[in-house]
Amino acid sequence: MIVCVASSWDYDPTSKHQIMRILSERNDVVWVNYHGSRRPDITRADLRSAWSAVRRISKGVRRVTSSMIQVTPLVIPGAARPLMQKLHRRMLVAQIRRAIRSIDPDRKKPLQVWSFAPDVPYLQGAFNEECFIYYCVDDYTQFEGFDAERIRSAENETIERADVVVTTSDQLLATRSVRRPDTVLVRHGVDFDHFARAWRQTLDLPTDIAEIPRPIFGYFGLIHHWVDQDLLSKVARARPYYSFVIIGDCQVDVSTLRRIPNVMLLGRRDYEHLPAYCAAFDAGLLLFNRTEMTKSVNPIKMYEYLAAGLPVISTSIPEALRYLGPIRFADTPDEFACACDDVLADFSDRRRETISRTVQSETWRSRVDALSEIVMGHVNGSPRTLPRTGVERSSSTGPIALPATAIG
C-alpha cells in the first residue's frame, strides 16, 4: 500500500498523478489531498481553493479507481504557533490512519509513504511504514504566499528523516544533496502516446481555436507569478500578425494580456483535449520569469510540447537547455519575437516527428521503473548502481539503475 501526500487529485495531471496512476496498477493507493503548507490569504483564488477543500472534506473518503482512494483531511493551513502545529499534526495523522484502515482494516499490507509535500517530517514513522520517500519537485521557499523560513526548516527535517529523497532537476539535486549525499535525480517524464497523437493522427480542432488566425504560438498550464506576462505582452505587440493562445487557469491579474487583440486567454481545458490544441499550435511557449524558483523547475509541459512534435521557444531555464535544437532560447522581447520568426521558417510535418522522437524514451512508465528500483533497493537493503538515462545520484555516489518491475 502507498500513502501519497500531495496536492489535489482533482486537477490537471502532474508528476504525482502520473506516477501514482502507474503504481496503483499493482498497489492500493491512499491519495491525501494535503493543503496545509501555505497559509491562505483573503483573495478570490484562495477563497475558491478553500471552498473546494471544504467540499472535498465533507465527502470523506472517495474512491478514484478500484485500487485508489482519495481523502481530504481537515487541517490548519500554515499553522505556525506550537500549539496549532501540534493539533494540526495529530489531526492529519489520525485522518490518514482512518483512510488506511478503510482499505486494510487489519494493517497486514506493507506500507510506504510518498510525500510530495516538503513540510511533513512528522509523518515519518507515523504509520509503521517500510519506507518514507520525499519527492521534491520544486523549491517551495521561493513560492509566493509561503513562509520561506518555516518551509525551509521543515523541509530540511523532512530530507534528513526520509529514507529516500528524490529530486527532479539538477538544481534541486545540487541543493538537496548538501544534506543528503544519497539524494537521487529522476527527471519528469511524459505521456508520450497521448501527446504524440498531435502529429500521428488527424484530430478535430477544438471549436475555440479553429477560427484563430495562424500562426499560433501556444502555452498551456497555470498562469501564476512565475509566468513572464511582460515578455509575452511585448512580443505579442511586436508581432500583431501572430496569434498567442494561452490555456489554463489564471491565478494572477492578466488584465494587460486581455487588452492585447492577438492574445487569446481560453481558460482551463481538459488534459484529454490538449493534443488537439497542440495540433493547432505552430510552437509551444515556456514563459518562465528567470528567478531563483525557476532555476529549479523542470516543466512537464516542455516534454509534452516536444512529444506533440512542437518546436519550443523558452526563456533560459536550466532544465530546458538539455534540448537545445528543438528548443530555442530567448530572454528579451526582440530575441523572443525573432525566435518565433525562425521557428516558422524551419517548420514541417516531418520535423514534427523528429522533434517528438527526442522524448520518446522519457515516458512516465520508465520513470516509475526507476523509482521502483530506488525504493525497493532501500527496502531490500540492496541498492543497485547501473546507469540509465534521466536517473542519477548526487555526484558523490554515482548513478542509479532502472528496475525491471514496479513496486509490489
C-alpha positions as CSV (number, residue, x, y, z in Angstrom):
1,M,0.0,0.0,0.0
2,I,1.1,3.6,-0.7
3,V,0.1,6.7,1.1
4,C,0.7,9.7,-1.3
5,V,0.7,13.1,0.4
6,A,0.2,15.6,-2.4
7,S,-1.9,18.4,-3.7
8,S,-5.4,17.9,-5.0
9,W,-6.1,14.8,-7.1
10,D,-9.0,16.6,-8.9
11,Y,-6.8,18.8,-11.0
12,D,-4.7,18.6,-14.1
13,P,-2.2,15.7,-14.1
14,T,1.2,16.5,-12.7
15,S,4.1,14.2,-11.9
16,K,2.5,12.9,-8.8
17,H,-0.7,12.0,-10.7
18,Q,1.1,10.2,-13.4
19,I,3.3,8.2,-11.0
20,M,0.5,7.2,-8.7
21,R,-1.7,6.1,-11.6
22,I,1.0,3.6,-12.7
23,L,1.8,2.5,-9.2
24,S,-1.9,1.9,-8.5
25,E,-1.8,-0.8,-11.1
26,R,-0.1,-3.1,-8.6
27,N,-0.7,-1.3,-5.3
28,D,-3.5,0.1,-3.2
29,V,-3.1,3.9,-3.0
30,V,-4.4,6.4,-0.4
31,W,-4.1,9.8,-2.0
32,V,-4.1,12.5,0.6
33,N,-5.2,15.9,-0.7
34,Y,-2.9,18.0,1.5
35,H,-3.4,21.7,1.7
36,G,-1.5,22.6,4.9
37,S,1.7,24.0,3.6
38,R,0.6,27.5,2.8
39,R,-1.5,29.9,4.9
40,P,-4.2,31.2,2.6
41,D,-4.9,34.9,2.1
42,I,-8.2,36.6,1.6
43,T,-8.1,36.6,-2.2
44,R,-10.6,35.3,-4.8
45,A,-8.3,32.4,-5.8
46,D,-7.6,31.4,-2.1
47,L,-11.3,31.6,-1.3
48,R,-12.2,29.4,-4.2
49,S,-9.5,26.9,-3.2
50,A,-10.7,26.9,0.4
51,W,-14.3,26.3,-0.6
52,S,-13.2,23.5,-2.9
53,A,-11.2,21.9,0.0
54,V,-14.3,22.2,2.3
55,R,-16.4,20.4,-0.2
56,R,-13.8,17.6,-0.6
57,I,-13.5,17.3,3.2
58,S,-17.3,16.9,3.5
59,K,-17.3,14.0,1.1
60,G,-14.9,11.9,3.2
61,V,-13.1,9.0,1.6
62,R,-13.8,8.9,-2.1
63,R,-12.9,6.1,-4.5
64,V,-10.9,7.1,-7.6
65,T,-10.3,3.7,-9.1
66,S,-10.6,0.1,-7.8
67,S,-7.2,0.5,-6.2
68,M,-7.1,4.1,-5.3
69,I,-9.0,6.3,-2.8
70,Q,-8.6,10.0,-2.0
71,V,-9.2,11.8,1.2
72,T,-9.1,15.5,2.1
73,P,-8.1,15.8,5.7
74,L,-9.3,18.7,7.9
75,V,-6.1,20.6,8.7
76,I,-4.9,24.0,9.8
77,P,-3.2,25.6,6.8
78,G,0.1,27.4,7.5
79,A,-0.1,26.5,11.2
80,A,2.8,28.4,12.9
81,R,2.2,28.5,16.6
82,P,3.4,25.4,18.5
83,L,0.0,24.5,19.9
84,M,-1.6,24.9,16.5
85,Q,1.2,22.9,14.8
86,K,0.7,20.1,17.4
87,L,-3.0,20.0,16.8
88,H,-2.5,20.1,13.0
89,R,-0.2,17.1,13.1
90,R,-2.4,15.0,15.3
91,M,-5.4,15.7,13.1
92,L,-3.6,14.8,9.9
93,V,-2.1,11.6,11.2
94,A,-5.4,10.4,12.7
95,Q,-7.3,11.1,9.5
96,I,-4.7,9.3,7.3
97,R,-4.8,6.3,9.7
98,R,-8.6,6.1,9.3
99,A,-8.2,6.2,5.5
100,I,-5.6,3.4,5.6
101,R,-7.9,1.2,7.8
102,S,-10.7,1.7,5.2
103,I,-8.6,-0.3,2.8
104,D,-6.7,-2.5,5.2
105,P,-8.6,-2.9,8.5
106,D,-6.1,-5.3,10.0
107,R,-3.0,-3.5,8.7
108,K,-1.5,-6.6,7.2
109,K,-0.1,-4.9,4.0
110,P,3.3,-3.4,3.8
111,L,3.0,0.4,3.5
112,Q,5.1,3.1,2.0
113,V,4.7,6.9,2.4
114,W,5.4,9.1,-0.6
115,S,5.3,12.8,0.3
116,F,5.3,15.5,-2.4
117,A,4.8,18.0,0.4
118,P,8.0,19.4,1.9
119,D,6.8,20.1,5.4
120,V,5.5,16.9,6.9
121,P,8.6,15.3,8.6
122,Y,6.4,14.2,11.5
123,L,4.7,11.7,9.2
124,Q,7.9,9.7,9.0
125,G,7.3,6.6,11.2
126,A,3.7,7.5,12.0
127,F,2.3,4.5,10.0
128,N,4.9,1.9,10.7
129,E,5.9,2.2,7.0
130,E,8.7,0.2,5.4
131,C,9.9,3.3,3.5
132,F,9.3,7.1,3.6
133,I,10.0,8.8,0.3
134,Y,10.3,12.6,0.0
135,Y,9.7,13.6,-3.7
136,C,11.0,17.1,-4.2
137,V,9.7,18.7,-7.4
138,D,10.0,22.5,-6.6
139,D,11.8,24.9,-4.4
140,Y,8.9,25.8,-2.2
141,T,10.8,28.5,-0.3
142,Q,10.5,30.7,-3.4
143,F,6.7,30.4,-3.9
144,E,4.6,33.4,-3.1
145,G,2.4,33.0,-0.1
146,F,4.7,30.5,1.6
147,D,6.5,31.2,4.9
148,A,10.0,30.6,3.4
149,E,11.8,30.2,6.7
150,R,9.2,27.8,8.1
151,I,9.1,25.7,4.9
152,R,12.9,25.6,4.7
153,S,13.2,24.4,8.3
154,A,10.5,21.7,7.9
155,E,11.9,20.6,4.5
156,N,15.4,20.2,5.9
157,E,13.9,17.9,8.6
158,T,12.0,16.0,6.0
159,I,15.1,15.5,4.0
160,E,17.1,14.3,7.0
161,R,14.3,11.9,8.2
162,A,13.3,10.4,4.8
163,D,14.6,7.0,3.8
164,V,14.8,8.1,0.1
165,V,15.0,11.7,-1.3
166,V,14.1,12.1,-5.0
167,T,14.6,15.3,-6.9
168,T,13.6,16.3,-10.5
169,S,16.2,18.8,-11.7
170,D,19.9,19.4,-11.5
171,Q,19.4,22.4,-9.3
172,L,17.2,20.5,-6.8
173,L,19.7,17.7,-6.7
174,A,22.6,20.0,-6.0
175,T,20.9,21.9,-3.2
176,R,19.2,18.9,-1.5
177,S,22.2,16.6,-1.7
178,V,24.1,19.0,0.6
179,R,22.1,17.5,3.4
180,R,21.6,14.1,1.8
181,P,24.5,12.9,-0.4
182,D,22.4,9.9,-1.4
183,T,19.7,12.1,-3.0
184,V,18.7,10.9,-6.4
185,L,17.6,12.7,-9.6
186,V,14.7,11.3,-11.6
187,R,13.5,13.8,-14.1
188,H,9.9,14.2,-15.1
189,G,8.5,12.0,-17.9
190,V,5.8,12.4,-20.5
191,D,2.6,10.6,-21.5
192,F,4.2,10.2,-24.9
193,D,1.5,8.3,-26.8
194,H,-1.1,10.8,-25.6
195,F,0.7,13.8,-26.9
196,A,2.1,12.2,-30.0
197,R,-1.4,12.0,-31.2
198,A,-1.0,15.6,-32.3
199,W,1.2,14.5,-35.2
200,R,0.3,10.8,-35.5
201,Q,-3.4,11.4,-36.0
202,T,-5.7,13.8,-37.7
203,L,-7.5,15.4,-34.7
204,D,-10.6,17.5,-34.9
205,L,-9.6,21.0,-33.9
206,P,-11.4,22.4,-30.8
207,T,-14.0,25.0,-31.9
208,D,-12.5,27.7,-29.8
209,I,-9.2,27.6,-31.7
210,A,-10.3,26.5,-35.2
211,E,-11.0,30.1,-36.3
212,I,-8.0,31.7,-34.7
213,P,-5.6,33.0,-37.4
214,R,-2.4,31.1,-37.9
215,P,0.4,31.0,-37.0
216,I,-0.4,30.1,-33.4
217,F,2.1,30.1,-30.6
218,G,0.6,28.2,-27.6
219,Y,1.0,27.9,-23.9
220,F,-0.9,25.6,-21.5
221,G,-0.5,25.5,-17.8
222,L,-1.3,27.5,-14.7
223,I,-0.8,31.3,-15.2
224,H,0.8,32.4,-11.9
225,H,3.6,34.6,-10.7
226,W,6.3,32.6,-12.5
227,V,4.8,33.4,-15.9
228,D,6.5,36.4,-17.6
229,Q,3.5,38.4,-18.7
230,D,5.5,41.4,-19.6
231,L,7.6,39.5,-22.0
232,L,4.6,37.9,-23.7
233,S,2.8,41.3,-23.9
234,K,5.8,42.9,-25.7
235,V,6.3,40.0,-28.1
236,A,2.6,40.0,-29.0
237,R,2.6,43.7,-29.7
238,A,5.8,43.3,-31.7
239,R,4.2,40.5,-33.8
240,P,0.5,41.6,-34.2
241,Y,0.0,39.2,-37.1
242,Y,0.9,36.2,-34.9
243,S,-1.7,34.6,-32.5
244,F,-0.7,33.8,-28.9
245,V,-3.1,31.3,-27.3
246,I,-2.9,30.8,-23.5
247,I,-4.7,27.8,-22.0
248,G,-5.0,27.4,-18.2
249,D,-6.4,28.9,-15.0
250,C,-5.3,32.4,-14.2
251,Q,-4.2,32.8,-10.5
252,V,-2.9,36.4,-11.1
253,D,-4.1,39.6,-12.7
254,V,-4.0,39.1,-16.5
255,S,-5.8,42.3,-17.5
256,T,-2.9,43.6,-19.5
257,L,-2.9,40.4,-21.6
258,R,-6.7,40.6,-22.1
259,R,-6.3,44.0,-23.7
260,I,-4.0,42.7,-26.5
261,P,-6.0,41.7,-29.5
262,N,-3.8,38.8,-30.6
263,V,-3.5,37.2,-27.2
264,M,-6.3,34.8,-26.5
265,L,-6.9,33.5,-23.0
266,L,-9.0,30.4,-23.3
267,G,-9.1,29.3,-19.7
268,R,-8.5,25.8,-18.5
269,R,-9.0,22.8,-20.9
270,D,-9.2,19.1,-20.0
271,Y,-6.0,17.2,-20.3
272,E,-7.5,14.8,-22.8
273,H,-8.0,17.6,-25.3
274,L,-4.6,19.1,-25.1
275,P,-3.2,17.1,-28.0
276,A,-5.8,18.6,-30.3
277,Y,-4.7,22.1,-29.2
278,C,-1.1,21.1,-29.8
279,A,-2.1,20.0,-33.3
280,A,-3.2,23.6,-34.0
281,F,0.0,25.2,-32.5
282,D,3.0,26.1,-34.6
283,A,5.2,26.2,-31.5
284,G,4.9,25.8,-27.7
285,L,5.9,28.5,-25.3
286,L,7.8,28.3,-22.0
287,L,7.3,31.8,-20.5
288,F,9.1,31.5,-17.1
289,N,10.5,34.5,-15.3
290,R,14.1,33.9,-14.6
291,T,14.2,33.7,-10.8
292,E,15.6,31.6,-8.0
293,M,12.5,29.5,-8.2
294,T,12.7,28.8,-11.9
295,K,16.3,27.7,-11.7
296,S,14.9,24.5,-10.1
297,V,11.8,24.0,-12.3
298,N,11.6,21.0,-14.7
299,P,8.4,21.9,-16.6
300,I,6.3,18.9,-17.6
301,K,4.8,20.9,-20.4
302,M,8.2,21.0,-22.0
303,Y,8.1,17.3,-22.5
304,E,4.5,17.4,-23.6
305,Y,5.2,20.1,-26.3
306,L,8.1,18.0,-27.6
307,A,6.1,14.8,-27.6
308,A,3.5,16.6,-29.7
309,G,6.2,17.4,-32.2
310,L,6.2,21.1,-31.4
311,P,9.3,23.3,-31.6
312,V,9.6,25.3,-28.4
313,I,10.6,28.8,-27.5
314,S,11.7,29.3,-24.0
315,T,13.4,31.7,-21.6
316,S,16.7,30.4,-20.4
317,I,15.7,28.0,-17.6
318,P,18.4,25.4,-16.9
319,E,16.4,22.2,-17.5
320,A,15.3,23.3,-20.9
321,L,18.9,23.7,-22.1
322,R,19.2,20.0,-22.4
323,Y,17.0,20.2,-25.5
324,L,18.9,22.8,-27.4
325,G,17.8,22.5,-31.0
326,P,14.1,21.6,-30.7
327,I,14.0,24.4,-28.1
328,R,15.1,27.9,-29.0
329,F,16.1,30.3,-26.2
330,A,15.2,34.0,-25.8
331,D,15.2,36.3,-22.8
332,T,14.3,39.7,-24.4
333,P,11.2,40.6,-26.4
334,D,13.3,41.2,-29.5
335,E,15.0,37.8,-29.1
336,F,11.7,36.1,-28.5
337,A,10.0,37.7,-31.5
338,C,12.9,36.7,-33.7
339,A,12.8,33.1,-32.4
340,C,9.1,33.0,-33.3
341,D,10.1,34.0,-36.9
342,D,12.8,31.4,-37.0
343,V,10.5,28.6,-35.9
344,L,8.1,29.3,-38.7
345,A,10.9,29.3,-41.3
346,D,12.1,25.9,-40.1
347,F,8.8,24.0,-39.6
348,S,7.5,21.0,-41.5
349,D,5.3,17.9,-40.8
350,R,8.4,15.7,-41.0
351,R,10.2,17.9,-38.4
352,R,7.3,17.3,-36.0
353,E,8.0,13.6,-35.9
354,T,11.8,14.2,-35.5
355,I,11.2,16.6,-32.6
356,S,8.8,14.1,-31.0
357,R,11.3,11.3,-31.1
358,T,13.6,13.2,-28.8
359,V,11.5,12.4,-25.8
360,Q,10.1,9.0,-26.9
361,S,12.0,7.1,-24.3
362,E,11.3,9.5,-21.5
363,T,7.9,8.1,-20.5
364,W,6.3,8.1,-17.1
365,R,6.4,4.4,-17.0
366,S,10.2,4.4,-17.4
367,R,10.4,6.9,-14.6
368,V,8.3,4.7,-12.4
369,D,10.6,1.8,-13.2
370,A,13.5,4.0,-12.0
371,L,11.7,5.0,-8.8
372,S,10.7,1.4,-8.1
373,E,14.3,0.3,-8.3
374,I,15.5,3.0,-6.0
375,V,12.7,2.5,-3.4
376,M,12.8,-1.3,-3.4
377,G,16.6,-1.2,-3.3
378,H,16.2,0.6,0.0
379,V,13.5,-1.7,1.3
380,N,15.5,-4.9,0.4
381,G,18.8,-3.4,1.5
382,S,20.4,-3.9,-1.9
383,P,20.6,-0.7,-3.9
384,R,21.8,-1.1,-7.5
385,T,24.1,1.2,-9.5
386,L,23.6,0.6,-13.2
387,P,23.5,3.8,-15.2
388,R,20.4,4.7,-17.2
389,T,19.1,7.9,-18.9
390,G,17.4,10.5,-16.7
391,V,18.3,8.9,-13.4
392,E,21.3,9.9,-11.3
393,R,22.5,10.0,-7.7
394,S,24.4,13.0,-6.5
395,S,27.9,13.0,-7.9
396,S,29.5,11.6,-4.7
397,T,27.7,8.2,-5.1
398,G,27.4,7.6,-8.8
399,P,24.3,6.8,-11.0
400,I,21.3,4.6,-10.0
401,A,19.6,1.9,-12.1
402,L,16.2,1.4,-13.6
403,P,14.3,-1.6,-12.4
404,A,12.6,-4.4,-14.3
405,T,9.3,-4.3,-12.3
406,A,7.1,-1.8,-10.5
407,I,6.8,-1.6,-6.7
408,G,4.9,-4.6,-5.4
